[in-house]
């Protein structure tokens, strides 16, 4: 049950990030991991958060 909740949380973060990227017209990510790198490049999230979310996206 905990694993399922974690997977849902990760997918939700990816979905939200992709929505922000599309809304703002940022470049399109080629991987889930790259989604959070784009948010960092655009100064919407910190490097630490980008790295942590990118690692989770690879999970």
C-alpha positions as CSV (number, residue, x, y, z in Angstrom):
1,X,0.0,0.0,0.0
2,X,2.9,2.4,0.8
3,X,4.6,1.6,-2.5
4,X,1.4,2.3,-4.4
5,X,1.0,5.6,-2.6
6,X,4.6,6.5,-3.5
7,X,4.1,5.7,-7.1
8,X,0.9,7.7,-7.3
9,X,2.7,10.7,-5.7
10,X,5.6,10.5,-8.1
11,X,3.3,10.3,-11.1
12,X,1.3,13.2,-9.8
13,X,4.5,15.3,-9.5
14,X,5.4,14.4,-13.1
15,X,1.9,15.3,-14.3
16,X,2.0,18.7,-12.6
17,X,5.4,19.4,-13.9
18,X,4.4,18.6,-17.4
19,X,1.4,20.8,-17.1
20,X,3.5,23.7,-16.0
21,X,6.0,23.1,-18.8
22,X,3.2,23.0,-21.4
23,X,1.4,26.1,-19.9
24,X,4.6,28.2,-19.9
25,X,5.8,27.0,-23.3
26,X,9.1,25.5,-22.1
27,X,11.0,23.0,-24.2
28,X,9.5,19.5,-24.2
29,X,11.2,16.9,-22.0
30,X,12.3,13.7,-23.6
31,X,12.3,11.8,-20.3
32,X,10.5,12.0,-16.9
33,X,13.8,12.8,-15.3
34,X,14.3,15.8,-17.7
35,X,10.9,17.2,-16.7
36,X,12.3,18.4,-13.3
37,X,15.6,19.5,-14.9
38,X,13.6,21.9,-17.1
39,X,11.8,23.3,-14.0
40,X,15.2,23.9,-12.4
41,X,16.6,25.6,-15.6
42,X,13.6,27.9,-15.7
43,X,14.2,28.7,-12.0
44,X,10.9,27.3,-10.7
45,X,12.5,24.8,-8.3
46,X,15.8,24.5,-6.6
47,X,18.7,22.3,-7.8
48,X,18.2,20.1,-4.7
49,X,14.5,19.5,-5.3
50,X,15.2,18.9,-9.0
51,X,17.8,16.3,-8.2
52,X,15.5,14.6,-5.7
53,X,12.5,14.5,-8.0
54,X,14.6,13.4,-10.9
55,X,15.8,10.5,-8.9
56,X,12.3,9.5,-7.9
57,X,11.1,9.8,-11.5
58,X,13.8,7.2,-12.4
59,X,12.2,4.9,-9.8
